[in-house]
Amino acid sequence: MPRQCLTQTRLRKNNVKFYDCKTAPSPRRVRIFAAEKGVELQTIAIDLASGEQFRPEFRQINPDCVVPVLELDDGTRITEVLAICQYLEEQHPEPTLFGHTAVERAVTLMWNVKVEQQGFMAAADAFRNAAKGLKNHALPGTEQYAQIPELAERGRRRITTFFEKINRQLIDHEFLTGDQFTIADISALVVVDFAARLKMNIADNATDLRRWHDAVSSRPSASA
């Protein structure tokens, strides 16, 4: 059975649970988001490396066999990063990480989607289609999908393009959407750090991306 790592929470009920894996990028986004809010999550660690996500106990929690999962006190289970963060945003509105106005929220969500589609998906292709431990698991979940080396190479090229795009956006902006740190910055930070694990680092001439990465990495929440 999964082991409990933390016992405190500032959510309304002590039996709200967060299913996590310290080495996985997706739940890290939630941990950073919660840390920015000052929310402590009661965490249950799932060992993805050993295949704990495929065991019957966890399949009952999330049939998709992925983390993160936020399980509420009424039994509701929220399994997507953006949905979990939206729930936390509504429960803990300040400091806002989605924006104060309709325009700010729309721009934040727009950039978060860009990061997910052009950054996360590229890094996932590069990683999952090349990692030896993911043979026949090139996509998350229970179905088996063979690795495609060409997708790994394309993913790496897409990461390079993504870095260039983010660098251009940051030329005139402190953060991705302007002068406010948002969930889009959290997502982008995790992508950049995930890409570094693939030995794809920020280029020397991407000075604005490097300046931004240094700044967001120095926030206390980045170590969550």
Number of C-alpha atoms within 10 A of each C-alpha: 11 14 11 14 12 14 13 13 17 13 18 10 11 14 17 20 23 27 24 25 20 14 12 17 18 22 23 22 26 27 25 23 25 20 17 22 19 15 17 16 24 21 22 19 19 22 16 17 12 8 10 18 23 18 11 13 13 19 15 11 19 20 14 16 22 26 23 26 22 27 18 17 14 9 12 11 17 18 20 17 20 18 12 21 21 16 14 18 18 10 12 16 15 12 14 17 23 23 20 12 9 10 10 16 16 13 18 24 19 13 20 24 16 17 23 16 13 19 28 25 16 26 28 22 23 26 22 24 25 20 14 11 10 18 16 15 18 24 17 14 15 14 10 13 15 13 20 16 14 13 19 22 16 14 24 23 15 19 23 17 15 22 22 16 13 20 23 15 17 20 16 12 15 16 20 26 23 15 10 17 20 25 27 24 23 25 27 25 21 23 27 22 17 22 23 13 12 15 10 17 16 19 13 8 10 16 15 18 25 16 14 21 18 12 12 17 15 11 12 11 17 18 11 15
